Amino acid sequence: MPRFDFAYGSGRVQLDLPENARYQELHGHNEPPIEDIPAALRAALEAPIHEKPLRSWLQPGDAVTLIISDMSRFWMRQDLVIPALVEYMEKECGIRMEDLVILVANGTHLGGDEAELRTLVTDAVYDRVKVVNHDCLADDLVYLGTTSRGTQVVVNPLAVGRKVVALGAATQHVMAGFGGGRKSILPGIASMKTIQQNHAHSLDPNEPHSNPAIGNAVLEGNPLHEDMCEAAAMVEQLYVVNLVMNAGMKLARITAGHWLDSWLEACKAADAMYQTPIPEKADVIITSCGGYPKDMSLYQGTKTIDNVEFGLKKGGTLVLLAECRDGGGPAEYFDWVDSLCAGTLDADLRKNFTIPGYIFYLNCEQAARYNILMLTTAPAEPLARMGIKAFTDPAELCRQLKLDGKLVYVIPNGSTVIPAVK
C-alpha cells in the first residue's frame, strides 16, 4: 500500500492509499538554498537592478522606513534577512538606528503583539529599532493621489517624506498575479478603503463570478496588479528587496533595486522554480500546504488550491491537508455563509467588498468545480455548506477516496508547485 508523508500544521501526517491507482509525485525545482544570506544580500544591494546601490541611495541623516511582511508571510523567514539588512543600513549606509523605523505591512490583518514582532525581526533588532504595526483603520493615514481606475491611495504616514525600503517575497498570488514588491504598499500599508477599492477588481465587472483577467502568475491586463503599480509609483522614494523561496521553502534568490524591475526578475525566478510540467491533467490531486504558517487558516491555506488546480480535471477530486488552527482566519470568513445560503453572495460581496469575503467566494467557486475533501480542524458544518467535505481522521478520509485506475498527482507541498500541461 503506497504511503505518502505530508507536512500538517507543526507536525506531519501519513496517508496510506490503495495500490490500484497511477501515482505521480510532483515537486518544484529545488534550486539550492543560499548558504550565506548576508553575503547574498550584500551582493544584491551593491549590484541592484535599474537602481543605485543601496549605499548610494541612502545617505547618513536620512529618515528611513523598512516595510516588512506580517506573520502570515513568515514562511519567507525574513528574520534571517532583516538583521543583515539593518546592519548594512547602519554600517555601510550610515543610517542611525533612531532614524530607522520598521513598519509591518499588515494590510487588513490585525497587528501582532510584542512577542510576534520580536519573532518577525529578531530580539536583537527589536531592542535597537522601533517596530510598529500598520493599522488600515488609523486616523492619520495620508492621501497620495487617485489611480486611473479610481482607487484613492491612502497610506501609512511612515511612507511619506521618508526613504522607504520594502522587503517582501515574490510568489504566485491568485488575485495579484504575484505577491511581494508593490504589494508592500497596496495592500500592505494602505487604508481599508484603498484596499477594498483595489481588490474589488477581483470580481467580473459584468457577470456573477471572479474576474477572468486575474489569476496566478497573471500580470498583463490584471487590473489589481496594474492598480497596485500605480499606487506604489506614488511613493516618491521606494527601493525593494525581493526574496524567492525554493520548493523546499528555503531562501534561494535575492534581488534588489527598482521597485518594479527588480521585483519582476524575482517573479521570473519564482515561476521557474514552481512551475512543474505534467503530461496531462489528473483525476485526483492530493496535496498539503507545506505546514504552518501556510496552513494556519482557510484564508491562507486555500491558496494551495489556487496553485494546484491547474493540474486537475474539471470535476476531479482535490484532497487538501490543511490544519487551519485559526479556522477560517478572519472572523468574517465564515460569516459569508449566510449570504451563500440566501443566494445573495455575489450581490452582497459587490455591495460590501472585503478580502476575506472574496476568498470565501473564490473557495465556493472552486468547490463547485471540484470534489474537495479536506483533512482539517476547521469547522465541518460551514465547510459543508460551501461544498467542501471536512475530515479529522486521515484513515477515514482515505476510505472515502475512489482511486481505481485513476491518475493521481501527489504534491507534498502545494504552496511551491504549479502543475503546467506541456
BAKOL-661430 format. One line per 8 residues: number of its first residue (from 1); their letters; for each residue z, y, x of C-alpha. Coordinates in nm, 3 decimals, decimal comma, padded with zeros to 5 digits. Each point is the difference from the previous one (the first is absolute). Layout:
<recs>
NUM = A = Z:Y:X; ... $
</recs>
This chain:
<recs>
1 = MPRFDFAY = 00,000:00,000:00,000; -00,107:00,332:00,157; 00,294:00,231:00,070; -00,046:00,373:00,054; 00,263:00,246:00,119; 00,026:00,361:-00,120; 00,219:00,302:00,070; 00,201:00,090:-00,310 $
9 = GSGRVQLD = 00,247:00,288:-00,003; 00,206:-00,031:00,317; -00,051:-00,376:00,015; -00,272:-00,261:-00,043; -00,126:-00,233:-00,272; -00,196:-00,324:00,026; -00,246:-00,124:-00,259; -00,095:-00,368:-00,021 $
17 = LPENARYQ = -00,348:-00,013:-00,150; -00,211:-00,294:-00,123; -00,248:-00,163:00,237; -00,297:-00,003:-00,239; -00,110:00,358:00,063; -00,212:00,170:00,264; 00,230:00,226:00,203; -00,100:00,271:00,241 $
25 = ELHGHNEP = 00,262:00,216:00,170; -00,096:00,363:00,058; 00,141:00,237:00,260; -00,097:00,345:00,121; -00,130:00,054:00,352; 00,320:-00,005:00,199; -00,072:00,263:00,261; 00,265:-00,018:00,275 $
33 = PIEDIPAA = 00,295:00,231:-00,062; 00,067:00,295:00,225; 00,242:-00,108:00,272; 00,101:00,346:00,123; 00,021:00,229:-00,305; 00,107:00,317:00,187; -00,291:-00,041:00,244; -00,249:-00,060:-00,283 $
41 = LRAALEAP = 00,133:00,300:-00,188; -00,029:00,220:00,307; -00,359:-00,112:00,053; -00,088:00,089:-00,360; 00,169:00,341:00,022; -00,167:00,090:00,328; -00,348:-00,120:-00,101; -00,009:00,094:-00,368 $
49 = IHEKPLRS = -00,299:-00,009:-00,232; -00,163:00,341:-00,059; 00,318:00,193:00,076; 00,193:00,134:00,298; 00,252:-00,227:00,171; 00,336:00,039:-00,172; 00,149:00,157:00,316; -00,254:00,284:-00,042 $
57 = WLQPGDAV = 00,009:00,017:-00,380; 00,378:00,048:00,003; 00,164:00,280:00,198; 00,364:00,069:00,095; 00,161:00,204:-00,274; -00,214:-00,150:-00,279; 00,174:-00,094:-00,323; -00,114:-00,358:-00,064 $
65 = TLIISDMS = 00,020:-00,231:-00,299; -00,049:-00,373:00,056; -00,095:-00,172:-00,327; 00,082:-00,371:-00,023; -00,028:-00,264:-00,273; 00,291:-00,126:-00,208; 00,164:-00,343:-00,014; -00,272:-00,145:-00,224 $
73 = RFWMRQDL = -00,229:00,026:00,305; 00,252:-00,130:00,252; -00,227:-00,297:00,067; -00,183:00,234:00,240; 00,318:00,007:00,211; -00,025:00,368:00,073; 00,350:-00,027:00,148; -00,170:-00,152:00,307 $
81 = VIPALVEY = -00,225:00,306:00,035; 00,212:00,299:-00,107; 00,236:00,002:00,302; -00,292:00,004:00,243; -00,179:00,269:-00,203; 00,309:00,221:-00,016; 00,060:-00,048:00,373; -00,361:00,096:00,073 $
89 = MEKECGIR = 00,033:00,315:-00,210; 00,316:00,097:00,186; -00,091:-00,088:00,359; -00,377:00,046:00,007; -00,046:00,273:-00,261; 00,321:00,194:00,056; 00,114:-00,016:-00,363; 00,371:00,063:-00,047 $
97 = MEDLVILV = 00,172:-00,247:-00,230; 00,141:00,287:-00,207; -00,362:00,108:-00,069; -00,099:-00,346:-00,126; 00,057:-00,135:-00,352; -00,093:-00,348:-00,119; -00,116:00,001:-00,362; -00,013:-00,330:-00,191 $
105 = ANGTHLGG = -00,313:-00,013:-00,218; 00,156:-00,158:-00,307; -00,277:00,104:-00,240; 00,154:-00,073:-00,340; 00,247:-00,253:00,143; 00,369:00,080:00,020; 00,117:00,094:00,348; 00,225:-00,238:00,190 $
113 = DEAELRTL = 00,360:00,051:00,108; 00,117:00,060:00,356; 00,000:-00,371:00,084; -00,364:-00,029:-00,108; -00,102:00,310:00,192; 00,169:-00,136:00,312; -00,197:-00,323:-00,044; -00,325:00,193:-00,029 $
121 = VTDAVYDR = 00,044:00,219:00,309; 00,269:-00,188:00,204; 00,356:00,117:00,061; -00,094:00,168:00,327; -00,256:00,226:-00,168; 00,208:00,063:-00,313; 00,289:00,124:00,212; -00,222:00,259:00,173 $
129 = VKVVNHDC = -00,259:00,105:-00,259; 00,040:00,126:-00,356; -00,143:-00,255:-00,246; -00,062:00,101:-00,362; -00,140:-00,167:-00,311; -00,291:00,154:-00,187; 00,079:00,058:-00,367; -00,309:00,032:-00,220 $
137 = LADDLVYL = 00,207:00,181:-00,266; 00,163:00,258:00,230; -00,008:00,367:-00,099; -00,109:00,136:00,339; -00,339:-00,173:00,032; -00,289:00,224:00,108; -00,342:00,048:-00,161; -00,289:-00,024:00,251 $
145 = GTTSRGTQ = -00,305:00,015:-00,226; -00,205:-00,195:-00,254; -00,253:-00,271:00,082; -00,353:-00,011:-00,139; 00,123:-00,262:-00,250; 00,273:00,230:-00,127; 00,299:-00,151:00,179; 00,260:00,269:00,066 $
153 = VVVNPLAV = 00,124:-00,080:00,352; 00,374:00,066:00,019; 00,182:-00,141:00,302; 00,330:-00,006:00,188; 00,073:00,334:00,173; 00,048:-00,183:00,331; -00,379:-00,041:00,011; -00,057:00,376:-00,023 $
161 = GRKVVALG = 00,017:00,238:00,298; 00,078:-00,286:00,237; -00,203:-00,246:00,203; -00,014:-00,334:-00,179; -00,034:-00,342:00,161; -00,044:-00,284:-00,250; 00,071:-00,361:00,094; -00,141:-00,268:-00,231 $
169 = AATQHVMA = -00,174:-00,336:-00,020; -00,361:-00,064:-00,097; -00,025:-00,293:-00,238; -00,209:-00,072:-00,308; 00,117:00,167:-00,322; -00,127:-00,082:-00,349; -00,001:00,360:-00,119; -00,063:00,215:00,308 $
177 = GFGGGRKS = -00,218:-00,247:00,192; 00,236:00,006:00,298; 00,356:00,113:00,051; 00,124:00,228:00,275; -00,157:00,318:00,134; -00,046:00,258:-00,274; 00,235:-00,200:-00,226; 00,288:00,131:00,210 $
185 = ILPGIASM = -00,070:00,334:-00,171; -00,114:-00,115:-00,345; 00,189:-00,182:-00,141; 00,248:-00,012:00,292; 00,148:00,350:-00,010; -00,160:00,137:-00,318; 00,151:00,099:-00,333; 00,017:-00,238:-00,293 $
193 = KTIQQNHA = -00,265:00,203:-00,187; -00,234:00,000:00,301; 00,035:-00,376:00,036; -00,058:-00,059:-00,370; -00,312:00,219:-00,004; -00,144:-00,185:00,300; 00,087:-00,351:-00,108; -00,129:00,051:-00,354 $
201 = HSLDPNEP = -00,346:-00,056:00,152; 00,095:-00,369:00,011; -00,108:-00,024:-00,364; -00,362:00,000:-00,109; -00,076:00,345:-00,143; -00,184:-00,142:-00,302; 00,112:-00,357:-00,071; 00,338:-00,179:-00,034 $
209 = HSNPAIGN = 00,019:-00,166:00,341; 00,049:00,075:00,368; -00,248:00,229:00,172; -00,269:-00,217:00,166; -00,038:00,270:00,269; 00,335:-00,094:00,156; 00,102:-00,322:00,176; 00,113:-00,165:00,320 $
217 = AVLEGNPL = -00,185:00,140:00,303; -00,210:00,227:-00,226; -00,019:00,355:00,136; -00,346:00,132:-00,079; 00,001:00,148:-00,348; 00,365:-00,090:-00,053; 00,143:00,301:-00,189; 00,362:-00,067:00,104 $
225 = HEDMCEAA = -00,091:-00,016:00,369; -00,225:00,305:-00,009; 00,262:00,199:-00,190; 00,265:-00,106:00,253; -00,223:00,117:00,285; -00,038:00,343:-00,157; 00,379:00,023:-00,031; 00,062:-00,106:00,360 $
233 = AMVEQLYV = -00,251:00,258:00,124; 00,220:00,271:-00,153; 00,277:-00,080:00,249; -00,099:00,244:00,271; 00,126:-00,187:00,307; -00,011:-00,376:-00,051; -00,014:-00,273:00,267; 00,023:-00,370:-00,085 $
241 = VNLVMNAG = 00,111:-00,317:00,174; -00,139:-00,315:-00,161; 00,140:-00,352:00,030; -00,196:-00,318:-00,073; 00,180:-00,329:-00,046; -00,160:-00,334:00,083; -00,001:-00,303:-00,228; 00,341:-00,098:00,131 $
249 = MKLARITA = 00,138:00,342:-00,103; 00,041:00,110:00,362; -00,120:00,337:00,126; -00,343:-00,055:00,154; -00,171:00,339:00,013; 00,096:00,368:00,024; -00,239:00,290:-00,048; 00,088:00,369:-00,006 $
257 = GHWLDSWL = -00,151:00,345:-00,028; -00,208:00,164:-00,275; 00,165:-00,069:-00,335; -00,315:-00,152:-00,151; -00,214:-00,129:00,288; 00,275:-00,188:00,182; 00,115:-00,153:-00,328; -00,352:-00,119:-00,084 $
265 = EACKAADA = -00,008:-00,183:00,334; 00,327:-00,169:-00,091; -00,146:-00,099:-00,339; -00,296:-00,166:00,175; 00,242:-00,195:00,217; 00,201:-00,111:-00,305; -00,316:-00,113:-00,176; -00,106:-00,205:00,302 $
273 = MYQTPIPE = 00,342:-00,167:00,021; 00,054:-00,077:-00,368; -00,345:-00,089:-00,133; -00,039:-00,378:00,013; -00,341:-00,157:-00,072; -00,016:-00,273:-00,265; -00,301:-00,209:-00,111; 00,075:00,037:-00,371 $
281 = KADVIITS = 00,267:00,111:-00,244; 00,278:-00,248:-00,069; 00,125:-00,159:-00,319; 00,359:00,056:00,113; 00,175:00,230:00,247; 00,359:-00,061:00,110; 00,153:00,283:00,196; 00,313:00,187:00,108 $
289 = CGGYPKDM = 00,051:00,371:00,063; 00,138:-00,081:00,346; 00,364:00,037:-00,102; 00,230:00,302:-00,018; -00,062:00,296:-00,025; -00,355:-00,078:-00,112; 00,140:-00,198:-00,294; 00,299:00,223:-00,076 $
297 = SLYQGTKT = -00,131:00,067:-00,354; -00,296:-00,056:-00,228; -00,100:00,361:00,065; -00,041:-00,086:00,370; -00,064:-00,376:-00,009; -00,295:00,001:-00,237; -00,200:00,187:00,265; -00,063:-00,349:00,135 $
305 = IDNVEFGL = -00,196:-00,078:-00,317; -00,217:00,304:00,074; -00,089:-00,156:00,337; -00,060:-00,365:-00,082; -00,174:00,028:-00,336; -00,328:00,065:00,184; 00,002:-00,373:00,081; 00,076:-00,132:-00,350 $
313 = KKGGTLVL = -00,237:-00,094:-00,280; 00,044:00,185:-00,328; 00,228:-00,212:-00,213; 00,139:-00,172:00,309; 00,366:-00,069:00,074; 00,202:00,225:00,228; 00,339:-00,115:00,125; 00,207:00,284:00,149 $
321 = LAECRDGG = 00,329:-00,056:00,182; 00,190:00,329:-00,022; 00,378:00,011:-00,018; 00,019:00,351:-00,157; 00,373:00,043:00,056; -00,041:00,350:-00,147; -00,175:-00,132:-00,311; -00,284:00,223:-00,109 $
329 = GPAEYFDW = 00,102:00,265:00,252; 00,015:00,339:-00,173; 00,200:-00,034:-00,322; -00,293:00,118:-00,209; -00,232:-00,281:00,119; 00,115:-00,238:-00,273; 00,051:00,285:-00,248; -00,377:-00,004:-00,047 $
337 = VDSLCAGT = 00,030:-00,341:-00,170; 00,072:00,186:-00,324; -00,335:00,179:00,017; -00,173:-00,325:00,091; 00,144:-00,181:-00,301; -00,085:00,295:-00,226; -00,362:-00,004:00,120; 00,026:00,359:00,125 $
345 = LDADLRKN = 00,034:-00,056:00,376; -00,322:00,174:00,100; 00,053:00,297:-00,232; 00,366:00,041:00,097; -00,073:-00,017:00,371; -00,274:00,263:-00,028; 00,242:00,224:-00,190; 00,285:-00,044:00,251 $
353 = FTIPGYIF = -00,146:-00,140:00,322; 00,241:-00,144:00,254; -00,061:-00,218:00,305; 00,231:-00,285:-00,110; -00,171:00,017:-00,338; -00,340:-00,042:00,162; 00,114:-00,291:00,217; 00,130:-00,167:-00,317 $
361 = YLNCEQAA = -00,336:00,076:-00,168; -00,192:-00,147:00,294; 00,217:-00,312:00,006; -00,074:-00,053:-00,370; -00,373:00,030:00,072; 00,035:-00,259:00,278; 00,194:-00,235:-00,230; -00,289:00,023:-00,246 $
369 = RYNILMLT = -00,250:-00,096:00,272; 00,196:-00,291:00,150; 00,265:-00,259:-00,078; 00,289:00,144:00,203; 00,308:-00,207:00,084; 00,285:00,152:00,200; 00,296:-00,140:00,188; 00,237:00,291:-00,041 $
377 = TAPAEPLA = 00,344:00,120:-00,098; -00,152:00,278:-00,212; 00,076:-00,037:-00,374; -00,224:-00,255:-00,169; -00,015:00,148:-00,351; -00,177:00,330:00,075; -00,227:-00,181:00,247; -00,097:-00,242:-00,276 $
385 = RMGIKAFT = -00,092:00,292:-00,226; -00,228:00,123:00,278; -00,162:-00,343:00,015; 00,169:-00,118:00,320; 00,195:-00,328:00,016; 00,320:00,025:00,205; 00,183:-00,286:00,173; 00,318:-00,020:00,206 $
393 = DPAELCRQ = -00,043:-00,365:00,106; -00,283:-00,075:00,248; -00,022:-00,363:-00,116; -00,040:00,100:-00,364; -00,270:00,250:00,093; -00,189:-00,271:00,191; 00,021:-00,234:-00,300; -00,182:00,260:-00,208 $
401 = LKLDGKLV = -00,298:00,012:00,234; -00,318:-00,188:-00,088; -00,179:-00,031:00,333; -00,210:-00,317:-00,035; -00,318:00,045:00,204; 00,038:00,377:00,007; -00,062:00,233:00,293; 00,336:00,152:00,097 $
409 = YVIPNGST = 00,047:00,282:00,249; 00,350:00,004:00,145; 00,083:00,344:00,141; 00,344:00,006:00,165; 00,000:00,380:00,029; -00,215:00,160:-00,267; 00,101:00,350:00,109; -00,220:-00,032:00,308 $
417 = VIPAVK = -00,292:-00,206:-00,132; -00,295:00,120:-00,206; -00,241:-00,288:-00,072; -00,363:00,107:00,014; -00,291:-00,220:-00,108; -00,260:-00,001:00,277 $
</recs>
